[in-house]
Amino acid sequence: MSTDERPGAASDAPDGGPAVRRLDDWDRDTLDALADEHGTPLYVFDPARVRENCRRLGAAFPDAEIQYAAKAHTARETLRTVHDEGLAIECASAGEVRRALDAGVPGRDVTYTAVNPPARDLDAVVEAWRNEPDLTITAGAADTVDRLAERGFDGRLRLRVNPGVGAGHHEKVVTGGHPKFGVGLDRAPELAARIDREFAFAGIHAHAGSGISGDDLENHRELVRRLGELARDLEADGIPVETVDVGGGFGVPYREDAPALDLATVADATREALGAIEGRLAIEPGRYVVADAGVLLTRVNTVKDAPSTVVAGVDAGMTTLLRPAMYDAYHAVRDLGAEGGENRDTVGVTVAGPVCETADLLCENRPLPAPERGDLLAIGNAGAYGYEMASTYNSRPRPAEVTVDGETLRRRETLADVSRLDAARDSNRRNDEEDT
Ligand SMILES: *Cc1c(COP(=O)(O)O)cnc(C)c1O
């Protein structure tokens, strides 16, 4: 997609809004009213903020192809919004490819990144490619290339390399150096040559991990430098490299006092480390596009004075927002119930969910106003990997998600939904019995 097609890339009026939206910036009355109308736990999402984030990225990387990593927030409205802002869609599964195409995104703006792809995913994506021949697939192993060839695929194929460097806010999100991802730099030229012969070679790709911050810029720089070198080596061998995709991982400030990522600095470092290439730079931000466009609302149902902390029991937990349990992630917490009323003491509050797991905490001993039963809490930066990682563990229905204007993005699951798949099995059995 050319820069001209991206409205946000116009350098005169990017309209990218502030560099970050903090939890305190959300309007209390609006959140209160949404919780009253839709119940809790409730994800609230602001597509207008998504547009601003897209425009700031476009302004910082005016010549790059920007692909939104859909797995951060896959709601149809989000995919449409980011595509409308000129971003392509990077998909991590056949399901995400389906979502992107269902949202009306044309195949030329869809990339499927295949990581140890199950046969079902390859079957479905190759099937989709027959109707959308401009779709791009990224393969990270010679095996994957073989399996695509076996299915008759000879379309746009990008090679994921393992640059030997990674980065991230937690060891579980560092992908760049892990052997699971991509082919080693030493083996890349041979495989790229094969792809160039048998497919439409669509360039090279790597992704360091998630959470690039000022501190992690050195790793990012090194990854980009190695990709730039590989691109020049391939071109010297007569293999044109259409795209050098350096992945996502642009960090957001989860802590209230953490500075916003300086996109211009990241962009300068990226361009400098990349050096001169024939092809085009691509980036794949996910979190950066959607994190501060979402908050999670949850209501306090139990207050308990324990010796070491005040426990606020709430109706959201690790099944609603997994990041604190999985990554020890910090999310800002705001007690909306304590705002506007009488002053409350500040105490150490542990916000705990309804699941019988010690990890089921949204924060631990955080200085907050003394909570009261019925208080509405807002959890910040919940737009990325929030709803997406929600599960039905403990047979807990997944929450609803609405826009700030009260439009439903995803309806609340019900108790009937929880046992729906079991019920299907019962009806199969009945069908079998009828057949015999
Ligand atoms: C997850 C992922 C991204 C996006 O990561 P963010 O931290 O959300 O920016 C980009 N590319 C690939 C291949 C990914 O797996």
PDBQT file of the ligand as one rigid body, heavy atoms in Angstrom, charges set to zero:
ROOT
HETATM    1  C1  LIG A 501       2.693 -10.482  18.563  1.00  0.00    +0.000 C 
HETATM    2  C2  LIG A 501       3.399 -10.120  17.337  1.00  0.00    +0.000 A 
HETATM    3  C3  LIG A 501       3.502  -8.780  16.947  1.00  0.00    +0.000 A 
HETATM    4  C4  LIG A 501       2.983  -7.635  17.769  1.00  0.00    +0.000 C 
HETATM    5  O1  LIG A 501       3.600  -7.492  18.997  1.00  0.00    +0.000 OA
HETATM    6  P1  LIG A 501       3.230  -6.210  19.884  1.00  0.00    +0.000 P 
HETATM    7  O2  LIG A 501       4.053  -6.334  21.098  1.00  0.00    +0.000 OA
HETATM    8  O3  LIG A 501       1.774  -6.310  20.198  1.00  0.00    +0.000 OA
HETATM    9  O4  LIG A 501       3.529  -5.016  19.081  1.00  0.00    +0.000 OA
HETATM   10  C5  LIG A 501       4.097  -8.509  15.735  1.00  0.00    +0.000 A 
HETATM   11  N1  LIG A 501       4.598  -9.493  14.960  1.00  0.00    +0.000 NA
HETATM   12  C6  LIG A 501       4.529 -10.788  15.309  1.00  0.00    +0.000 A 
HETATM   13  C7  LIG A 501       5.087 -11.823  14.413  1.00  0.00    +0.000 C 
HETATM   14  C8  LIG A 501       3.930 -11.147  16.507  1.00  0.00    +0.000 A 
HETATM   15  O5  LIG A 501       3.878 -12.427  16.857  1.00  0.00    +0.000 OA
ENDROOT
TORSDOF 0
